[in-house]
Amino acid sequence: MADENLDDLPSPELHARAVRLAKERHDVGFLWELLRSLPAAEATIGDMERSETDIMRVFGLVTDLIGAGEEPLADALRPLYLDYLKAHLGDG
């Protein structure tokens, strides 16, 4: 793979490789950037209906994330928050 010219690969193959690599690396930043880029790319190819749908889907995910700190949802997610904080900050 290091010897091949990525510019010569078809776009679907680039997508597959980039997403696979991001998954392997747990690169949420790239996956988020891809999600953010979808509506504009869809608009570029003239698929306005899908673009608008994806904008609302991404907006919905952001809204869910923001609302995840409000009770009672925060209480239901408490074990997740505790595990994450303990793993990354220690127990004290």
Backbone as JSON, one array per atom type, in Angstrom:
{
  "sequence": "MADENLDDLPSPELHARAVRLAKERHDVGFLWELLRSLPAAEATIGDMERSETDIMRVFGLVTDLIGAGEEPLADALRPLYLDYLKAHLGDG",
  "N": [[0.82, -1.2, 0.0], [2.03, 1.2, 0.62], [3.59, 1.76, -1.57], [1.86, 2.27, -3.66], [0.06, 4.67, -5.66], [-2.1, 6.75, -4.23], [-3.68, 8.66, -5.44], [-4.41, 7.51, -7.81], [-6.39, 5.7, -7.26], [-9.87, 4.7, -7.34], [-12.6, 6.74, -6.15], [-14.54, 5.37, -4.42], [-12.91, 3.33, -3.37], [-10.99, 4.82, -2.01], [-12.64, 5.93, -0.05], [-13.42, 3.58, 1.36], [-10.93, 2.71, 2.34], [-10.1, 4.93, 3.88], [-12.12, 5.14, 5.83], [-11.93, 2.62, 7.02], [-9.3, 2.79, 8.08], [-9.64, 4.93, 9.87], [-11.43, 3.75, 11.66], [-9.83, 1.67, 12.67], [-7.89, 3.19, 13.96], [-9.39, 4.47, 15.78], [-10.25, 7.02, 15.22], [-12.13, 9.37, 15.83], [-12.34, 12.03, 15.22], [-11.8, 12.24, 12.43], [-13.97, 10.74, 11.43], [-16.09, 12.29, 12.36], [-15.6, 14.64, 10.93], [-16.07, 13.68, 8.37], [-18.83, 13.12, 8.56], [-19.74, 15.74, 8.97], [-19.11, 16.81, 6.51], [-20.72, 15.57, 4.65], [-23.41, 16.72, 4.04], [-22.77, 19.06, 2.51], [-21.32, 17.94, 0.39], [-23.27, 16.36, -0.77], [-25.04, 18.34, -1.6], [-23.43, 19.54, -3.5], [-23.41, 17.64, -5.53], [-25.97, 17.87, -6.32], [-28.0, 16.65, -4.85], [-30.18, 17.71, -3.08], [-32.3, 17.06, -1.35], [-31.39, 14.86, 0.13], [-29.18, 16.08, 1.27], [-30.35, 17.99, 2.98], [-31.69, 16.24, 4.71], [-29.51, 14.92, 5.89], [-28.28, 17.06, 7.19], [-30.15, 17.57, 9.19], [-29.99, 15.14, 10.53], [-27.33, 15.13, 11.54], [-27.54, 17.41, 13.12], [-29.41, 16.44, 14.93], [-27.88, 14.46, 16.24], [-25.98, 16.07, 17.54], [-27.65, 17.55, 19.2], [-28.64, 15.46, 20.78], [-26.27, 14.73, 22.07], [-25.68, 17.04, 23.56], [-27.91, 17.1, 25.22], [-27.45, 14.89, 26.77], [-26.49, 15.35, 29.26], [-28.49, 16.03, 30.91], [-30.88, 15.34, 33.48], [-33.47, 12.88, 33.3], [-31.78, 11.4, 31.72], [-29.01, 11.71, 32.04], [-28.66, 10.35, 34.43], [-29.18, 7.73, 33.63], [-27.01, 7.32, 31.99], [-24.95, 7.46, 33.75], [-23.2, 5.27, 34.69], [-21.55, 4.96, 32.43], [-20.29, 7.49, 32.27], [-18.92, 7.48, 34.74], [-17.17, 5.25, 34.43], [-15.59, 6.14, 32.27], [-14.4, 8.52, 33.3], [-13.01, 7.49, 35.53], [-11.22, 5.8, 34.25], [-9.65, 7.58, 32.85], [-8.93, 9.67, 34.55], [-8.26, 8.62, 36.96], [-9.05, 7.31, 40.24], [-9.44, 9.23, 42.12]],
  "CA": [[0.0, 0.0, 0.0], [2.89, 2.38, 0.69], [4.16, 2.03, -2.89], [0.86, 2.64, -4.66], [-0.31, 6.08, -5.71], [-3.49, 6.88, -3.8], [-4.39, 9.51, -6.4], [-4.88, 6.68, -8.92], [-7.48, 4.84, -6.82], [-11.2, 5.28, -7.47], [-13.11, 7.35, -4.92], [-15.1, 4.41, -3.47], [-11.82, 2.63, -2.7], [-10.42, 5.77, -1.04], [-13.59, 5.98, 1.07], [-13.31, 2.35, 2.13], [-9.64, 2.68, 3.05], [-10.05, 5.99, 4.88], [-13.02, 4.79, 6.94], [-11.32, 1.47, 7.71], [-8.17, 3.28, 8.87], [-10.17, 5.73, 10.98], [-11.97, 2.8, 12.65], [-8.7, 1.0, 13.31], [-7.19, 4.16, 14.81], [-10.4, 5.11, 16.65], [-10.12, 8.44, 14.88], [-13.46, 9.96, 15.82], [-12.22, 13.34, 14.58], [-11.98, 12.08, 10.99], [-15.34, 10.3, 11.16], [-16.95, 13.45, 12.57], [-15.38, 15.52, 9.78], [-16.79, 13.07, 7.25], [-20.26, 13.39, 8.79], [-19.99, 17.18, 8.76], [-18.9, 17.12, 5.1], [-21.72, 14.92, 3.81], [-24.45, 17.58, 3.46], [-22.22, 19.94, 1.47], [-20.97, 17.11, -0.76], [-24.54, 15.98, -1.41], [-25.54, 19.54, -2.29], [-22.55, 19.74, -4.65], [-23.82, 16.74, -6.62], [-27.36, 18.16, -6.65], [-28.94, 15.87, -4.06], [-30.57, 18.64, -2.02], [-33.17, 16.41, -0.36], [-30.52, 14.07, 1.02], [-28.36, 17.05, 2.0], [-31.17, 18.54, 4.07], [-31.92, 15.15, 5.65], [-28.28, 14.69, 6.64], [-28.09, 18.2, 8.09], [-31.02, 17.35, 10.35], [-29.47, 13.98, 11.27], [-26.16, 15.58, 12.3], [-28.06, 18.3, 14.15], [-30.02, 15.58, 15.94], [-26.81, 13.85, 17.03], [-25.41, 17.11, 18.41], [-28.68, 17.83, 20.21], [-28.63, 14.33, 21.72], [-25.05, 14.8, 22.87], [-25.83, 18.13, 24.52], [-28.94, 16.71, 26.18], [-27.04, 13.72, 27.53], [-26.12, 15.76, 30.61], [-29.69, 16.41, 31.65], [-31.61, 14.23, 34.11], [-33.0, 11.6, 33.84], [-30.85, 10.74, 30.79], [-27.67, 11.68, 32.66], [-28.65, 9.28, 35.43], [-29.1, 6.46, 32.92], [-25.66, 7.24, 31.43], [-24.0, 7.62, 34.86], [-22.12, 4.27, 34.69], [-20.64, 5.27, 31.33], [-19.49, 8.65, 32.68], [-18.01, 7.06, 35.82], [-16.12, 4.39, 33.87], [-14.7, 6.97, 31.45], [-13.62, 9.4, 34.17], [-12.09, 6.69, 36.32], [-10.16, 5.28, 33.37], [-8.78, 8.65, 32.34], [-8.52, 10.6, 35.59], [-7.95, 7.91, 38.18], [-10.2, 7.14, 41.13], [-9.52, 10.24, 43.15]],
  "C": [[0.86, 1.26, 0.0], [3.43, 2.77, -0.68], [3.13, 2.51, -3.91], [0.51, 4.12, -4.56], [-1.8, 6.19, -5.37], [-4.31, 7.71, -4.77], [-4.96, 8.7, -7.57], [-6.06, 5.8, -8.55], [-8.83, 5.5, -7.05], [-11.72, 5.77, -6.11], [-13.74, 6.35, -3.95], [-14.02, 3.63, -2.71], [-11.15, 3.55, -1.67], [-11.31, 5.87, 0.19], [-13.42, 4.76, 1.96], [-12.03, 2.32, 2.95], [-9.59, 3.73, 4.16], [-10.92, 5.65, 6.08], [-12.45, 3.62, 7.72], [-10.16, 1.92, 8.6], [-8.64, 4.08, 10.08], [-10.75, 4.82, 12.07], [-10.85, 2.11, 13.4], [-7.99, 1.92, 14.3], [-8.11, 4.81, 15.83], [-10.36, 6.62, 16.47], [-11.51, 9.06, 14.71], [-13.44, 11.32, 15.14], [-12.42, 13.25, 13.07], [-13.42, 11.69, 10.67], [-16.32, 11.44, 11.35], [-16.82, 14.43, 11.4], [-16.1, 14.99, 8.54], [-18.29, 13.32, 7.38], [-20.6, 14.84, 8.51], [-19.92, 17.54, 7.28], [-19.99, 16.56, 4.19], [-22.77, 15.87, 3.23], [-23.94, 18.49, 2.34], [-21.87, 19.14, 0.21], [-22.23, 16.69, -1.51], [-25.14, 17.16, -2.16], [-24.72, 19.79, -3.56], [-22.96, 18.86, -5.83], [-25.3, 16.89, -6.95], [-28.4, 17.38, -5.88], [-29.37, 16.68, -2.84], [-31.43, 17.97, -0.95], [-32.34, 15.61, 0.64], [-29.64, 14.98, 1.86], [-29.12, 17.59, 3.21], [-31.45, 17.48, 5.13], [-30.68, 14.92, 6.51], [-27.97, 15.84, 7.59], [-28.92, 17.99, 9.35], [-30.53, 16.17, 11.19], [-28.26, 14.39, 12.12], [-26.6, 16.51, 13.42], [-28.68, 17.49, 15.28], [-28.99, 14.91, 16.83], [-26.2, 14.85, 18.01], [-26.39, 17.43, 19.53], [-28.72, 16.71, 21.24], [-27.42, 14.39, 22.63], [-25.15, 15.88, 23.94], [-26.83, 17.74, 25.61], [-28.56, 15.54, 27.06], [-26.6, 14.07, 28.95], [-27.31, 16.14, 31.48], [-30.36, 15.17, 32.25], [-32.92, 14.04, 33.4], [-32.01, 10.87, 32.92], [-29.45, 10.65, 31.38], [-27.56, 10.58, 33.7], [-28.52, 7.91, 34.76], [-27.7, 6.24, 32.34], [-24.57, 7.32, 32.5], [-22.88, 6.57, 34.86], [-21.09, 4.52, 33.59], [-19.71, 6.42, 31.71], [-18.48, 8.26, 33.76], [-16.86, 6.21, 35.28], [-15.1, 5.22, 33.08], [-13.81, 7.84, 32.33], [-12.61, 8.63, 35.01], [-10.92, 6.16, 35.48], [-9.18, 6.35, 32.97], [-8.29, 9.63, 33.4], [-8.05, 9.9, 36.85], [-9.16, 7.91, 39.08], [-10.32, 8.27, 42.14], [-9.54, 11.55, 42.62]]
}
